[in-house]
Amino acid sequence: MEYEFSVGWLFGGLAIVLAGALIVIFYKQIADGLANGVSSYDKVKLFGVITIVVGLICTANLHVFLINLIVSLLFGR
């Protein structure tokens, strides 16, 4: 499969990165409001970091490559 750059995924991935960054910045307020408070601060920060990594993968349009790689490994294409 050829790599193809997409402007739409660039902006979509940047939006995902921005959402993850906001989660990391405001993790205390998010954990207090939506989760169990102090016991889940690290979980919320981890979710934010994972969101940032997924956003960077989408920004570079590598998610299609990774999905094809996983499918070919599972089903032997």
N, C-alpha and C positions, 0 to 999 in steps of 0.2 A: 504494500500500500504506500502511496506517495504522501509526503507531508504537504498539506495545503494550509496556508495562513488564512485566517478569517477575521475580518474586522469586527463582525458581530460577536464572535467569541472573545475577542480582545476586550471589548467593553463589558460583556457579560462576566468575564473572569475578573475584571477589575472591580465590578460591583460586588462580586462574591468576596474578593479580598477586602474591600472596604467594610462589608458586613462583619467579616471575621475580625478585622482590626477594631471595630466598634465593640464587639463582644469582649475582646481582650482588654480594652480600655475601661469598659464599664462592667467588668465581671462581678464586682461586689453588689451593685444594684440589681443586676440580673439574677444573681444567685439568691439574694434576699427576697426578690419579688416572685420568682418562678420556681426556685428549687428549695432545698432545705436550709439555706443560709450558709453559715460558716463551714459546715461539713462538706459543702459542694463547691467551694471556691475553686479548688484545683481542677475539678471536673469541668467547670464552665470555662476556665482558661484553656484547658486541653481541647475542648470543643472549638474554641476560637482559633487556636493554632491549627487544628486539623482543617477548619474552614479556610484559613489562609492558604494552606498547602494545596487544597483542592482548587481554590481560585487561581493560584499560579499555574497549576496544570491546565486548567481550562483556558487561561489567558494565552498560553503558548499553543493551544489547540492540540495538546498531547493526549487528551482523554480518549479520543477516537482510536489512536494508536494503542493505548493501553487496553481498551476494551477488546479490540481485535486480537491482541496478544493473548489475553486471558481466554477468549473464546477458542482460539486456535489451540491453546494448550489443553483445554478441557475436552474439546470435541475432535481434535486431531485433523483439522483442516489443512 
